Each structure stands twice: as structure tokens, then as C-alpha cells.
Amino acid sequence: MISGKADCGLQYAVKRSSSSVGYCALSIKCGTRDEEGFHSGTAHFIEHTIFKGTEHRSASVINGYLDRLGGELNAYTTKEEIVFHATVLKEDLGKAASLLFELATEPTFPEHEIQTEKGVVIDEIHSYKDTPSEDIYDRFEEMLFKGHPLGGNILGTAASVRKMTRDELLRFVREKFRPEKMAFTVVADIEEGKMEKAAVRLAEKYFGTSSREESSSAAGCTYMTPAAEPFDHTVNKRSHQANCVIGGLAPSLYQERERLAAVLLCNILGGPASNSMLNSVLREKNGWVYGVECSYTQYADTGIAAICLGCDRDNLDKCQKAIGKVLEKLRSETLSERRLKSAKKQLLGQLAISSDNGETQCLSMGKGLLSYGKITGQQQTLSMVEAITAEDVREMANEIFSPDKLSRLIYL
């Protein structure tokens, strides 16, 4: 792998693969939390409308450009980043990469396309509202981060979307889409030196060679830490199923040792494997739920760990009592050496399998550059996970899941 920084401040990383398929991504360090002075949901709306035209291509040309090559063009928005990415045959990688830079630097946001896309996004908002299992987590985050930039909903509201204007979208791109807040990453079966030269040429073509101010997105950032007040709230949704989220604040991206302990803890508690503690008790043993998970989301200044489940109303109290017992066990007892070793191997296996995918690697590389200014190698990750002790896990369980720190939201 080769990584570096162009004169304009844009970071890049290229990695050779053995596949005939190539992946490239342009990651931008701005998201929902950066919408102060803009309508709620602006970042996400730009992700939708940026494909609707550039100074050199119309929406129809953009939509069919990679399709005709058998490739894919996509994007997503989080609370802290917007990412445009493409998948193509390796011989078409240059075309895909140029298109990503063009989209980020020369969008036109045609008025008629904005009005059409407003209807699409508003429909997306309504679809989430009609799905309690998805809506409840967003609402939980809004309540946990109330008064903090992380509290904004990624989609915005129907009212805020209706109020967005073309001038606002152009201003957001002009202010936020700066090269020093961008990372361009490539994974393809092409000689790394050639890919690096191509990345630098693209940066120079679209941003010039002038040095820009340093980004504040790397470690040492001074984001405001949320002062979350625990809450316990129930909403009557008149649904046949009860949905519940229990959780609270967790370590940030930059608390390295703590966040890895939190990753391991949440994987043991409610990871994707069927042998996770909550899945074993709630589903496999008692059949009270179809699915239960414990997610851990890391942000620059904090994180959130949350247990999410849906069940029959009659089973909700039993599920909550069972969850309480599992959490109490994790807070009071240290894992045995055998259990800890098994949990570490499982986590590392999951990470290795997940990363054995060109697209996943490409997107992960961009996240690493934006967050840390570097990409953590597999061996380094292995060493850091192996260094976690059973006491680290127990302490993290007390830090995140102490009863006086937990919040709860229920949809009935």
C-alpha cells in the first residue's frame, strides 16, 4: 500500500489487489454534524442531488456513464462524512475516479432536479417513520445527543427538506468540500506507483497545487463532548410489536485502547454471531425475539453503545430483565482466560472476513485517513486486540452499562 498527501492537502492511499474489479472512493470529512447554518438534512440531500448534473455532464449522462461499463456508482452520508464511491472493471478505473472528482467539485444542482429529489427524500423519511425498528434508533440518538451537533437526524425532516434551496446546496459544497478534508482511496490490480501518480494528477487537475490549511479532523480534534442526561421514555406507537433501545455514551474514535475494549465487549454481548450473550438468552434459549444486537458507533468526540431489540409486547419485561442480568454479570465478573481468548479470535476472524473485500477495504482506507491521517495495518490491529485484558472488558462494561448511565427508549 502507498499513501500520501497532494500539495492541495488531499490525502490518498492506493492498494494493489488481485481482482479484475477496481474500487475507488472519495471521502469527505463533513456530515450531519456540520450543518450549522444550513437546513437539517442538507448533507444527505446533497448526496442525493450531486448526481443530478455537473458543469460537463447532465443527470442522464452521469446515471448511465458507469452503468454502460457494467460498473456501479454510489454514495452514503453519516453524521461525520459524505462518501462517493464506484466499482468498475480495473481498466475503467480512471473514468470512475475522474467522475468522482467532477461530482465533488463541479455540481450544478439544476432547480428542476432539486424539486424532483425533494419528493424522493421526503418519501424516504416517511418510510423510516413507518418502520419502528429503524426509526427508534434514530430517535434514541437524537435524545441522547440533544443540544449537540450529533443530535441531528441524517435525513432531516420533511419540513427542512422542503425549505432547501439551490444556493444553499452550492454554499455547503463550497464551504465543506475542501481538499484538506478529503481522502481518495483505490483498491485495484494496478501497479501502486501508477495509481499514486494518477491520484496526484486528479488532485492537481481539480484542486490545483496550492497548499491549503491543515484539516482539524485528525487525532487531537477539539470537538465538543456531549453532556448526555440519561432518560427513560416510552412512546405509544399502537404497534403489535414492542421495540426497545437501551444504551449510552461510549469511547470516541481517538480513545484507542478504550474503544477496542468497547468493540470486543459489544461483540461478546450482542455481536452478529449466534453465540453472543444476548442472542443466546433471548432468542436461542427462550425464543422471545427474532433478533437482538448491541451496536457501537464511534464519533470524533464520543461514541454510542446501544442494545436494540423487537419483541412481542408480552415478552418485553422478560427481555429487559434478562438483559439486566447479562449486563450485571459483565460488570461484576471478569471473563475467564479461555472465554477471552475465544472472544478475541472470533472478533479478529469477523474483521478479517469483512475486510477481505475490495470495496470494504477501499472505504475503510478512506475512513482511516480522515480520522487518523493514517491506515492501521492488520498486524497492528491484531496486536491491539490481543493486548485487551479481561479486566479492560469488565471496566468498560461498568463505564458504558452502569444503571445510572443508561438511557432507554421504548416504542409500544
matplotlib code that plots the C-alpha trace (Angstrom):
import matplotlib.pyplot as plt

x = [0.0, 1.1, -0.3, 0.5, -0.8, -1.1, 0.1, -3.5, -4.0, -6.0, -4.9, -4.7, -4.0, -3.7, -3.6, -3.0, -5.4, -5.6, -9.1, -10.3, -12.6, -11.4, -12.8, -12.3, -13.8, -13.7, -14.4, -15.2, -15.0, -18.3, -21.7, -24.9, -23.0, -21.6, -25.0, -25.0, -26.3, -28.0, -31.3, -31.3, -30.6, -28.5, -25.5, -27.8, -29.7, -26.5, -25.5, -28.7, -28.6, -24.9, -25.6, -28.1, -25.6, -22.1, -20.7, -19.9, -22.5, -26.3, -28.0, -28.9, -25.2, -24.0, -26.6, -25.6, -21.9, -20.7, -23.8, -22.8, -19.4, -21.1, -20.0, -21.7, -21.8, -23.0, -22.8, -23.7, -23.9, -23.1, -23.0, -19.4, -18.7, -20.1, -18.6, -18.9, -17.6, -17.5, -16.9, -15.8, -13.5, -9.9, -9.4, -12.2, -11.0, -9.6, -13.0, -14.7, -12.1, -12.4, -16.2, -16.0, -13.8, -16.0, -19.1, -17.4, -16.0, -18.4, -22.0, -24.7, -27.8, -30.4, -33.5, -35.9, -33.8, -33.9, -37.6, -37.9, -35.4, -37.2, -40.1, -37.8, -36.1, -39.4, -40.7, -37.5, -38.2, -41.8, -40.7, -38.4, -41.2, -43.4, -40.7, -40.4, -37.4, -35.4, -36.9, -36.4, -32.6, -32.5, -34.9, -32.7, -29.6, -31.5, -32.5, -29.1, -27.3, -29.9, -28.4, -25.2, -24.4, -24.6, -28.2, -29.3, -31.2, -29.2, -32.3, -33.6, -37.3, -39.9, -40.2, -36.5, -36.1, -38.9, -37.1, -33.7, -32.6, -30.0, -28.0, -27.8, -26.5, -23.9, -22.8, -22.5, -20.3, -18.2, -17.6, -17.3, -15.9, -12.3, -9.3, -7.7, -10.9, -10.9, -9.4, -9.2, -8.6, -8.2, -8.0, -7.3, -5.0, -2.8, 0.8, 0.7, 3.2, 0.9, -2.2, -0.4, 0.6, -2.9, -4.3, -1.9, -2.8, -6.5, -5.9, -3.9, -6.4, -9.4, -7.8, -4.5, -1.2, -1.6, -1.2, -4.3, -4.8, -4.4, -7.6, -8.6, -10.1, -7.1, -6.4, -6.3, -9.5, -11.4, -15.0, -17.5, -18.2, -21.9, -23.3, -25.9, -28.5, -29.9, -33.6, -36.3, -39.1, -41.9, -43.9, -47.2, -47.0, -50.0, -47.9, -48.3, -44.6, -42.6, -39.2, -36.6, -33.2, -31.0, -27.6, -25.5, -22.2, -19.1, -15.5, -14.7, -12.6, -9.5, -9.6, -7.7, -7.4, -10.9, -12.6, -11.1, -12.3, -15.7, -15.7, -14.8, -17.4, -20.2, -19.3, -19.4, -22.7, -24.7, -22.5, -23.6, -22.7, -25.4, -23.4, -23.4, -24.7, -28.0, -28.8, -28.1, -30.5, -33.3, -33.5, -31.8, -32.9, -36.2, -37.4, -38.5, -37.1, -36.3, -33.1, -31.2, -27.9, -25.5, -24.1, -21.2, -20.8, -17.7, -17.6, -14.7, -15.6, -17.7, -19.4, -22.7, -23.3, -26.9, -28.8, -31.7, -34.5, -38.0, -40.4, -44.0, -45.4, -45.9, -42.2, -40.8, -40.5, -38.9, -36.4, -35.4, -34.9, -32.7, -30.7, -30.2, -28.9, -26.4, -25.1, -24.8, -22.7, -20.4, -20.0, -19.2, -17.3, -14.2, -14.1, -12.2, -8.9, -10.5, -13.6, -11.5, -9.2, -12.2, -13.9, -10.7, -10.3, -14.0, -13.7, -10.5, -12.0, -15.0, -12.8, -10.6, -13.6, -15.2, -12.1, -11.5, -13.5, -12.1, -14.9, -14.8, -11.0, -11.4, -14.0, -12.1, -8.9, -10.8, -12.2, -8.7, -7.1, -9.9, -9.9, -6.3, -4.3, -3.0, -4.3, -3.9, -2.4, -3.9, -1.0, -1.3, -5.0, -4.2, -1.6, -4.0, -6.9, -4.6, -3.5, -7.0, -7.4, -10.4, -10.3, -10.4, -13.6, -15.2, -14.2, -15.7, -18.9, -19.1, -18.2, -20.9, -23.6, -23.8, -27.5, -27.1, -25.6, -28.1, -30.9, -33.9, -36.5, -39.4, -42.0, -45.2]
y = [0.0, 3.6, 6.6, 10.3, 13.8, 16.0, 19.6, 20.8, 18.9, 15.9, 12.6, 9.4, 5.7, 3.1, -0.7, -3.4, -6.3, -9.5, -8.9, -7.8, -5.4, -2.0, 0.2, 3.9, 6.3, 10.0, 10.5, 14.0, 14.9, 16.6, 15.2, 15.9, 17.3, 20.1, 21.5, 24.6, 27.5, 25.0, 23.2, 19.8, 17.0, 19.2, 16.8, 13.8, 15.8, 16.8, 13.2, 12.6, 15.6, 15.8, 13.1, 15.4, 17.3, 18.8, 21.6, 19.0, 16.2, 16.0, 13.8, 11.2, 11.1, 10.6, 7.9, 5.9, 6.6, 3.7, 1.6, 1.1, -0.2, -2.7, -0.6, 0.9, 4.5, 5.0, 7.3, 7.5, 10.1, 9.7, 12.1, 12.9, 12.2, 12.0, 9.3, 8.8, 5.5, 3.4, -0.2, -0.9, -3.2, -2.3, -0.9, 1.6, 2.8, 6.1, 7.0, 6.3, 8.2, 11.3, 11.2, 11.2, 14.3, 16.0, 15.3, 16.8, 19.9, 20.8, 20.1, 22.3, 21.2, 22.0, 23.5, 21.0, 18.1, 19.5, 19.7, 16.1, 14.8, 16.5, 14.2, 11.2, 12.1, 13.0, 9.6, 8.1, 10.0, 8.7, 5.2, 5.3, 6.7, 3.7, 1.3, 1.5, -0.8, 1.7, 4.9, 4.1, 4.1, 7.5, 8.9, 7.4, 9.2, 12.4, 12.2, 11.1, 13.9, 16.6, 20.1, 18.6, 18.6, 14.8, 15.0, 15.9, 13.4, 12.4, 12.6, 15.8, 16.4, 16.8, 20.4, 21.1, 19.3, 21.4, 24.6, 23.7, 25.9, 25.6, 28.4, 26.6, 23.4, 25.3, 27.1, 23.9, 22.3, 25.5, 25.7, 22.0, 20.2, 21.3, 19.1, 19.1, 17.4, 14.8, 11.3, 9.5, 5.7, 3.0, -0.8, -2.4, -4.8, -2.0, -1.2, 1.0, 3.6, 4.2, 4.5, 7.0, 9.2, 9.1, 10.1, 13.1, 14.2, 14.1, 16.2, 18.7, 18.8, 19.6, 21.5, 22.9, 22.6, 25.3, 24.2, 24.5, 24.9, 21.7, 19.8, 19.5, 16.1, 14.1, 13.0, 15.8, 17.4, 19.7, 18.7, 19.4, 16.3, 15.9, 16.1, 13.5, 13.2, 9.6, 9.3, 6.7, 7.3, 5.3, 6.2, 4.6, 3.6, 1.3, -1.5, -5.2, -5.4, -3.6, -2.1, -1.1, 0.6, 0.6, 2.3, 5.3, 7.1, 5.1, 5.8, 8.0, 7.3, 8.7, 6.7, 3.9, 1.3, 2.1, 1.9, -1.5, -2.8, -1.5, -3.2, -6.5, -6.0, -5.2, -8.1, -10.5, -9.0, -8.7, -9.2, -10.8, -14.3, -16.6, -17.3, -13.7, -13.5, -11.7, -13.8, -16.9, -15.9, -14.0, -16.0, -19.3, -20.3, -18.6, -17.6, -14.1, -12.2, -12.6, -10.7, -8.6, -6.7, -4.5, -1.8, 0.5, 3.6, 5.8, 9.5, 12.0, 13.2, 10.4, 7.1, 5.3, 1.7, 0.5, -2.7, -2.9, -5.5, -6.0, -8.5, -9.3, -6.8, -9.6, -10.5, -7.0, -7.1, -10.6, -9.4, -6.3, -8.4, -10.9, -8.0, -6.6, -9.9, -10.2, -6.7, -7.2, -10.3, -8.5, -5.6, -7.8, -10.8, -11.0, -13.3, -16.5, -16.7, -19.3, -17.1, -14.0, -15.8, -17.3, -13.8, -12.2, -14.9, -14.5, -10.7, -10.9, -13.5, -11.3, -8.3, -10.4, -11.8, -8.4, -6.8, -9.5, -7.4, -4.7, -2.2, -2.7, -2.1, 1.0, 2.6, 1.6, 3.2, 6.5, 6.4, 5.8, 8.7, 11.1, 10.0, 9.4, 10.6, 7.0, 3.5, 0.9, -2.3, -5.7, -6.8, -3.6, -4.3, -7.8, -6.6, -4.1, -6.6, -9.2, -6.6, -6.2, -7.9, -9.4, -6.5, -4.0, -5.6, -5.6, -1.9, -1.0, -2.8, -0.6, 2.5, 2.0, -0.1, 1.1, 1.5, 5.2, 5.9, 4.0, 5.5, 3.7, 4.3, 2.0, 2.0, 0.2]
z = [0.0, -0.8, 1.0, 0.9, 0.6, -2.5, -2.4, -2.2, 1.1, -0.2, 1.3, -0.8, -0.4, -3.1, -2.6, -5.2, -5.3, -7.4, -8.7, -12.2, -10.4, -9.2, -6.4, -5.8, -3.2, -2.4, 1.3, 2.6, 6.3, 6.7, 7.5, 9.5, 12.5, 10.2, 9.2, 11.5, 9.3, 6.9, 7.0, 8.8, 6.3, 3.9, 3.8, 2.9, 0.4, -1.4, -1.5, -3.5, -5.8, -6.6, -9.2, -11.0, -13.1, -13.3, -15.5, -18.1, -17.7, -17.3, -14.9, -17.6, -18.7, -15.1, -14.4, -17.4, -17.5, -15.4, -16.0, -19.6, -18.4, -16.1, -13.1, -10.1, -8.7, -5.1, -2.1, 1.6, 4.3, 8.0, 10.9, 10.1, 6.4, 2.9, 0.7, -3.1, -4.4, -7.6, -8.6, -12.2, -14.1, -13.5, -17.0, -16.4, -13.1, -14.4, -15.8, -12.5, -10.5, -12.7, -12.3, -8.5, -8.5, -11.1, -8.9, -5.8, -7.5, -10.3, -9.2, -10.7, -8.8, -11.5, -10.0, -11.6, -10.3, -6.8, -6.8, -8.0, -5.5, -2.6, -3.2, -3.2, 0.1, 1.8, 0.8, 2.3, 5.6, 5.7, 5.1, 8.1, 10.2, 9.1, 10.3, 14.1, 14.3, 12.2, 13.5, 17.1, 16.9, 15.2, 17.8, 20.6, 19.2, 18.9, 22.5, 23.8, 21.9, 22.5, 22.1, 20.4, 16.7, 16.7, 17.6, 14.1, 12.0, 8.9, 6.7, 8.2, 8.3, 5.6, 6.5, 6.4, 3.0, 1.5, 2.5, 0.9, -2.0, -4.8, -3.4, 0.0, -1.6, -3.6, -0.5, 1.5, -1.2, -1.5, 2.3, 3.2, 0.2, 0.7, -0.4, 3.0, 4.3, 1.6, 1.1, -2.2, -2.0, -4.6, -4.5, -7.8, -9.7, -11.0, -10.1, -7.0, -8.3, -11.3, -9.1, -6.9, -9.9, -11.2, -7.8, -7.6, -11.2, -10.3, -7.2, -9.2, -12.0, -9.8, -6.9, -8.2, -6.4, -3.8, -0.2, 1.9, 5.7, 7.7, 8.5, 12.1, 11.5, 12.7, 16.3, 18.7, 17.4, 19.8, 19.2, 22.0, 24.1, 24.7, 28.2, 27.9, 30.6, 31.0, 30.1, 30.2, 27.6, 26.2, 23.0, 22.2, 18.5, 18.6, 17.1, 17.6, 18.4, 21.1, 20.1, 22.7, 22.7, 25.8, 25.8, 26.4, 25.7, 24.8, 23.9, 20.9, 17.8, 19.5, 22.7, 21.2, 24.0, 25.4, 22.0, 21.2, 24.6, 23.8, 20.4, 22.0, 24.7, 22.4, 20.1, 23.1, 24.3, 21.1, 18.0, 14.8, 15.8, 17.2, 20.3, 21.5, 25.1, 24.4, 21.3, 23.3, 26.1, 24.3, 21.0, 21.2, 24.7, 25.2, 21.7, 22.9, 19.9, 16.3, 16.6, 19.2, 18.7, 20.5, 18.2, 18.9, 16.8, 17.2, 16.6, 16.8, 20.3, 21.7, 20.9, 21.5, 22.5, 22.2, 22.6, 20.1, 20.0, 18.9, 20.5, 21.3, 23.9, 26.4, 26.2, 26.7, 30.5, 30.4, 27.8, 29.8, 33.0, 31.1, 29.6, 33.1, 34.4, 31.5, 32.0, 35.7, 35.0, 32.7, 35.2, 38.2, 36.8, 34.7, 31.7, 32.0, 30.1, 27.8, 27.1, 26.5, 24.1, 22.2, 22.0, 20.6, 18.0, 16.9, 16.6, 14.6, 12.4, 11.7, 11.0, 8.6, 6.7, 6.5, 5.2, 2.6, 0.1, -2.2, -1.6, 2.2, 2.1, -0.1, 2.2, 5.3, 4.0, 3.5, 7.0, 8.4, 6.5, 7.5, 11.1, 11.9, 8.9, 8.5, 7.9, 10.6, 9.4, 10.1, 12.2, 14.3, 14.9, 15.9, 18.4, 19.9, 20.3, 21.8, 24.4, 25.8, 29.2, 30.9, 33.4, 30.5, 29.3, 32.8, 33.4, 30.0, 30.9, 34.1, 32.1, 29.4, 31.0, 34.6, 35.5, 36.4, 32.9, 30.8, 28.8, 27.4, 24.7, 24.1, 21.2, 22.1]

ax = plt.figure().add_subplot(projection="3d")
ax.plot(x, y, z, "-o")
ax.set_aspect("equal")
plt.show()
